Amino acid sequence: MISINKISLFFCGLIIVSLVFSPFLLTVSMIGLLILGLVKENKEGLNRFSFNKNLGTKLMDWKSNAAFLVIPFYFFIVLFGIWQVEGDYTYLLERLRIKLPFIALPIAFLGLPHFEHRQIKGLLYFLLIFITLTGIGISTNYLLNYDLINDMLSRGKPMPTPRNHIRYSLLVGVSIIGGIYLIKEKYFYKNPRERYLIIILTIFLFLFIHILSVKSGILCLYIALGVLSLQFIYLSKKYLFGFLIITGLISLPVIAFVTIPSFQHKLTYMHYDLKKYFAGEGEQYSDSGRLTSLKVGWNLFVNAPVFGVGAGNIKKEVHQFYEQKYPDYVKPILPHDQFLFVLAGSGLFGFFFFGLAVFVPLFYHKNYRHFFFLGLYTIFLVALVLEHTLENAEGVGIFSFFIGLFLNHLHKSPHKFVKNRPIV
C-alpha cells in the first residue's frame, strides 16, 4: 500500500509543475497536502487512516513549532484590516484568498511525516530537471523569434514565459541554488554518472537566467550566491579561494552583458528608463513607475504609521494618491516592495507581525546553517525588497511551499537534533 509520505511526495512534485503552468492544479495540490497533514496512518485496526490528533498538540506547542506557527501571520495581518475597509470588500477578500496557503501549508507540513534527506534531494532534482525543460522550450522560442523578442526586450517588454516572468525567474534561481546543493552533496538518484548531468543542468540554467534577462530574478540569484560564498569562506577559512569566487561573481554580469544580446538589451533599456525618471519624464516607463510607487507607499505609511491605510484599502488609496500627485502616470502601481507594502497597508502594528513571519523560520534552531535553505531564504528576502512578491498566488505558492517543505525536513526531534545540529 502507498504511504502518506509517498503520496505527499507526489503532491509536492505536482506543486512544482503547477507553479509554472496551472493555478488550478496548484490549488488542488495544496488541498491534497493539507488533507494528508490532517490524517495519520493506522498500523492496526479496520480503518487505515484516522484524524491526526498529534497535529492539534503541535499547533498548541508554540515553543517547539514557532517556525511553522508564525507563517499564518501573513494571512492574519490582512484579516486584521477588515475593520478599516471603506465600502467594497472585494480587494480585501482577494488578498485573503491569495494568502490562504500561508495557513494551509504550515499546517500540512507540520502534520505530515518527516521528509528525509534523500526525498528532499529527489524533489530538488525533479525541480532542476523540470525547470531545465521549460528553459529549453523558452530558449528555443527565443531562437526561433530572435529579432522579434530582442526588439521586445529593447522596449522594456519581458521574454515570453509561462505565467509571470518575474515569479518564473525566481523559480529558476531556486533551481540553480538547488543544483549547486546537489553538486555539493554529490547526489545521484540511481547512477553516479548523474552527477555530471546535474552539473550540466545547473550550468545551463545559470546561462539561461541571463538569457531570460529578468533583472529582479538575476539580482536575487547573485545576492544569494554572494551570501552562500561568504558562508563558505567563513566556515572553510579558504580566503583566497573565496576571494576568487567573489571576484567571479562580480565579473560574470559584465561578461554576460558583453556576450548575451538579450541581457544587453534589457540593461540598456533599464539605463534609458532611469534617465527618463531622473529627467522627470518617467510616466510611461516600467522602472520609473516602480520607483514612483515606492514614494507613494512611503507617503501612505507616513500618513497612517500605526495601523496603515488598511490592507483592503491600499489599492484605492494608491490610485487616489496618483490622481492627486502623479496624474500623468497612466497606470498606478502598488508599492513595489513587500516591506513597504505592509507598512503602508498595515502600519507598524502589522509590520511587527510580518517581521516575525519573515525572520523566525530563518533563525529558529539556526536553520540558516543549511546551505539550500539559506540560499532560498536570501532569494526570498531580496524578492520582498524588489517586488510585492506576496501579493500574487504564484509568489505565495513558491515561498510557502519551499519554506514549509524545508521546515518539515529540518524540524527533527527538537531537543537532541538541535543541540548537535550539523552544518549541512
C-alpha positions in Angstrom: 0.0 0.0 0.0 1.2 3.5 -0.8 2.0 5.5 2.4 1.1 9.1 3.2 4.7 10.0 2.8 4.8 8.8 -0.8 1.5 10.4 -1.7 2.7 13.7 -0.2 5.9 13.5 -2.4 3.6 13.1 -5.4 1.7 16.3 -4.5 5.0 18.1 -3.8 6.0 17.3 -7.4 2.6 18.4 -8.7 3.0 21.7 -6.9 6.4 22.3 -8.6 4.8 21.7 -12.0 1.7 23.8 -11.1 3.8 26.8 -10.0 4.8 27.1 -13.7 1.7 26.1 -15.6 -1.6 25.8 -13.7 -3.2 27.8 -10.8 -5.9 25.2 -10.6 -3.6 22.3 -10.1 -1.7 24.4 -7.6 -4.8 24.8 -5.5 -5.6 21.0 -5.8 -2.1 20.0 -4.8 -2.1 22.3 -1.8 -5.5 20.9 -0.7 -4.2 17.4 -1.1 -1.2 18.1 1.1 -3.4 19.7 3.7 -5.7 16.6 3.8 -2.7 14.4 4.2 -1.4 16.5 7.0 -4.7 16.2 8.9 -4.7 12.4 8.9 -2.4 9.6 10.1 -1.9 6.0 9.1 -3.1 3.3 11.5 -0.8 0.2 11.7 -3.6 -1.7 13.4 -7.4 -1.6 13.2 -10.0 -1.6 10.5 -9.6 2.0 9.4 -6.3 2.6 7.7 -6.5 6.4 8.2 -7.7 8.5 11.1 -7.5 12.1 12.3 -4.0 13.2 13.2 -4.5 14.1 16.9 -0.8 14.8 17.3 -1.3 17.8 14.9 -3.5 19.5 17.5 -0.9 19.1 20.1 1.8 20.5 17.8 -0.4 23.5 17.0 -0.6 24.3 20.7 3.1 23.9 21.3 4.4 27.3 20.2 7.8 26.8 21.7 8.7 23.7 19.7 6.9 24.7 16.5 7.3 28.5 16.3 8.8 28.4 12.8 5.6 26.9 11.4 3.2 28.9 13.6 4.4 32.4 12.7 3.8 31.9 9.0 0.0 32.3 9.2 0.7 35.9 10.4 0.9 36.7 6.7 -2.8 35.9 6.4 -3.9 37.4 9.7 -2.2 40.7 9.1 -4.5 41.2 6.1 -7.5 39.9 8.0 -6.9 42.4 10.8 -7.5 45.2 8.2 -11.2 44.2 7.9 -12.3 46.9 10.3 -10.6 49.6 8.1 -12.4 48.7 4.9 -14.4 51.5 3.5 -17.2 50.2 1.2 -16.3 47.4 -1.2 -14.7 44.3 0.4 -13.7 42.8 -2.9 -10.0 43.7 -2.8 -9.6 42.5 0.8 -11.3 39.1 0.0 -8.9 38.7 -2.9 -5.9 39.4 -0.7 -7.2 36.8 1.8 -7.8 34.2 -0.8 -4.2 34.6 -2.2 -2.7 34.3 1.3 -4.6 31.1 2.3 -1.6 28.9 1.6 0.2 30.6 4.5 -2.4 28.8 6.7 -2.8 25.6 4.8 0.8 24.7 4.1 2.3 25.2 7.5 -0.5 23.0 9.0 0.1 20.4 6.2 3.9 20.2 6.7 3.6 20.3 10.5 1.2 17.3 10.3 3.0 15.4 7.5 5.6 12.7 8.2 9.2 13.9 8.2 10.8 14.3 4.8 14.2 12.5 4.8 17.4 13.9 3.2 17.1 11.7 0.1 13.5 12.6 -0.5 14.3 16.3 -0.3 17.2 16.0 -2.7 15.0 14.0 -5.0 12.5 16.8 -5.1 15.3 19.3 -5.9 16.5 17.0 -8.6 13.0 16.9 -10.1 12.8 20.8 -9.8 16.1 21.1 -11.6 15.1 18.8 -14.5 11.6 20.3 -14.9 12.8 23.9 -14.9 15.6 23.0 -17.3 13.0 21.5 -19.7 10.9 24.7 -19.5 14.0 26.7 -20.0 14.9 24.7 -23.2 11.4 25.5 -24.5 11.7 29.2 -23.8 15.2 29.3 -25.3 14.0 27.5 -28.4 11.2 30.0 -28.8 13.7 32.9 -28.3 16.0 31.5 -31.1 13.0 31.0 -33.5 11.9 34.6 -32.9 15.3 36.1 -32.2 14.8 39.6 -33.8 11.2 40.0 -32.5 12.0 39.1 -28.9 15.2 41.2 -28.9 13.1 44.1 -30.1 10.6 43.5 -27.3 13.4 43.4 -24.7 14.8 46.7 -26.1 11.4 48.3 -25.4 11.2 47.0 -21.9 8.9 44.0 -22.6 9.7 40.6 -21.0 10.7 37.5 -22.8 7.6 35.2 -23.2 7.4 32.7 -20.3 4.6 30.6 -18.7 2.5 32.8 -16.5 4.5 35.5 -14.7 8.1 36.1 -16.0 9.3 37.5 -12.6 8.0 34.6 -10.5 9.3 32.2 -13.1 12.8 33.7 -12.9 12.7 33.3 -9.1 12.0 29.6 -9.7 15.0 29.4 -12.0 17.1 31.0 -9.3 15.8 28.5 -6.7 16.6 25.6 -9.1 20.2 26.9 -9.6 20.7 27.0 -5.8 19.2 23.5 -5.6 21.5 22.3 -8.3 24.6 23.7 -6.5 23.4 22.0 -3.3 23.0 18.6 -5.1 26.5 19.0 -6.6 27.9 19.9 -3.1 26.1 16.8 -1.6 27.3 14.5 -4.5 23.7 13.4 -5.0 22.5 11.0 -7.7 19.3 9.1 -8.0 20.5 5.8 -9.4 23.7 6.1 -11.3 26.7 8.1 -10.0 27.2 9.5 -13.6 24.0 11.6 -12.9 26.3 14.0 -11.0 27.6 15.1 -14.4 24.1 15.7 -15.6 23.3 17.8 -12.5 26.4 19.9 -13.2 25.4 20.4 -16.9 21.7 21.3 -16.0 22.9 23.8 -13.3 25.3 25.5 -15.7 22.6 25.6 -18.4 20.1 27.3 -16.0 22.8 29.8 -14.9 23.3 30.8 -18.5 19.6 30.7 -19.2 18.7 33.1 -16.4 20.9 35.7 -18.1 19.2 35.0 -21.5 15.8 35.3 -19.8 17.0 38.7 -18.6 14.6 39.3 -15.7 16.5 41.8 -13.6 15.0 41.0 -10.2 15.5 37.3 -10.7 19.1 37.8 -11.7 19.8 40.1 -8.7 18.1 37.7 -6.3 20.3 34.9 -7.6 23.6 36.8 -7.4 22.9 38.1 -3.9 22.1 34.5 -2.8 25.3 33.2 -4.4 27.2 36.0 -2.7 25.7 35.1 0.7 26.5 31.4 0.2 30.0 32.3 -0.8 30.5 34.3 2.4 29.2 31.4 4.4 31.6 29.1 2.6 34.5 31.4 3.3 33.6 31.8 7.0 33.3 28.0 7.5 36.2 26.8 5.4 38.6 29.7 6.1 39.7 29.4 2.5 40.1 33.1 2.0 42.0 33.1 -1.3 39.6 30.7 -3.0 36.7 32.7 -1.5 38.1 35.9 -3.0 38.3 34.3 -6.4 34.7 33.2 -6.1 33.5 36.7 -5.2 35.6 38.2 -8.0 34.0 35.7 -10.4 30.5 36.7 -9.2 31.3 40.4 -9.8 32.8 39.7 -13.2 30.1 37.4 -14.6 27.4 40.1 -15.1 29.9 42.1 -17.1 30.8 39.1 -19.3 27.0 38.4 -19.7 26.4 42.0 -20.8 29.1 41.7 -23.5 28.2 38.2 -24.8 24.4 37.8 -24.3 22.3 40.1 -26.6 19.0 39.7 -24.6 20.8 40.7 -21.3 22.4 43.6 -23.1 19.1 44.9 -24.5 17.4 44.6 -21.1 20.1 46.6 -19.2 20.4 49.2 -21.9 16.7 49.8 -21.7 16.9 50.0 -17.9 19.5 52.7 -18.2 17.3 54.6 -20.6 14.3 54.2 -18.3 16.2 55.6 -15.3 17.4 58.5 -17.3 13.8 59.4 -18.1 12.9 59.0 -14.5 15.6 61.4 -13.3 14.6 63.8 -16.1 11.1 63.9 -14.7 9.7 62.1 -17.8 9.1 58.6 -16.5 5.3 58.4 -16.8 5.4 55.7 -19.5 8.3 53.6 -18.2 8.3 50.5 -16.0 11.3 51.1 -13.7 10.2 54.8 -13.3 6.8 53.5 -12.3 8.3 51.2 -9.7 10.4 54.0 -8.2 7.4 56.3 -8.0 5.4 53.5 -6.4 7.9 53.5 -3.5 7.4 57.2 -3.0 3.6 56.7 -2.9 3.9 53.8 -0.5 6.1 55.7 1.9 3.7 58.7 1.9 0.8 56.4 2.7 2.7 54.9 5.6 3.7 58.4 6.9 0.1 59.5 6.9 -1.1 56.4 8.8 2.0 55.0 10.6 0.3 52.9 13.3 -2.3 50.7 11.5 -1.7 51.8 7.9 -4.4 52.8 5.5 -5.9 49.2 5.7 -4.9 46.1 3.8 -8.3 46.3 2.0 -7.9 50.0 1.1 -4.4 50.2 -0.2 -5.3 49.8 -3.9 -7.9 52.5 -3.6 -5.6 54.8 -1.6 -2.7 54.3 -4.1 -5.0 55.2 -7.0 -6.2 58.3 -5.2 -2.7 59.4 -4.4 -1.6 59.0 -8.0 -4.6 61.1 -9.2 -3.6 63.9 -6.8 0.2 63.8 -7.1 1.1 61.9 -10.3 -1.8 62.5 -12.7 0.4 61.9 -15.8 1.0 58.2 -14.8 -1.5 56.2 -16.8 -1.2 53.1 -14.7 -0.8 53.5 -10.9 1.4 50.8 -9.4 1.2 49.4 -5.9 4.3 49.8 -3.8 7.0 47.5 -5.4 8.5 46.4 -2.1 6.7 43.9 0.1 8.0 45.5 3.3 6.8 49.0 2.3 3.5 47.4 1.1 2.9 46.0 4.6 3.9 49.3 6.2 1.5 51.3 4.0 -1.4 48.8 4.4 -1.0 47.6 8.0 1.3 50.2 9.6 3.9 49.4 12.3 1.4 47.1 14.1 1.2 44.8 11.1 4.8 45.2 10.2 5.9 43.8 13.6 4.0 40.5 13.0 5.1 40.5 9.3 8.7 40.7 10.6 8.1 37.7 12.8 6.7 35.7 9.9 9.6 36.6 7.7 12.6 36.0 10.1 11.6 33.4 12.7 11.7 30.5 10.2 15.2 31.5 9.2 16.7 31.9 12.6 14.7 29.3 14.6 17.1 26.5 15.6 19.7 28.2 13.3 18.1 27.0 10.1 20.2 29.5 8.2 23.1 27.0 8.6 21.5 24.7 6.0 23.1 25.6 2.6 19.9 25.4 0.4 17.6 27.0 3.0 20.0 30.0 3.3 20.1 30.4 -0.4 16.3 30.0 -0.8 15.7 32.5 2.0 18.1 35.0 0.5 16.2 34.9 -2.8 13.0 35.3 -0.8 14.2 38.3 1.2 15.7 40.1 -1.9 12.5 39.4 -3.8 10.5 41.0 -1.0 12.6 44.1 -1.3 12.3 44.3 -5.1 8.7 43.3 -5.6 5.4 43.0 -3.7 6.1 39.2 -4.1 3.4 38.0 -1.7 0.5 39.8 -3.5 0.0 37.2 -6.1 -0.8 33.5 -5.9 2.4 32.3 -7.6 4.8 34.2 -5.3 2.9 33.0 -2.3 2.9 29.4 -3.7 6.7 29.4 -4.3 7.8 30.5 -0.9 5.1 29.0 1.3 5.8 25.6 -0.4 9.6 25.6 -0.2 9.8 27.1 3.2 7.2 24.7 4.6 8.9 21.7 3.0 12.3 22.5 4.4 10.9 23.4 7.9 9.4 19.9 7.9 12.8 18.5 6.9 14.8 20.5 9.4 12.3 20.1 12.2 13.7 16.9 13.6 13.5 15.9 17.3 13.5 19.4 18.8 16.0 18.6 21.6 18.6 16.1 20.6 18.9 17.2 16.9 19.2 20.9 17.7 21.9 20.6 20.2 24.2 18.9 17.8 22.9 20.2 14.6 25.4 19.6 11.8 26.3 22.2 9.2 24.7 20.9 6.0 
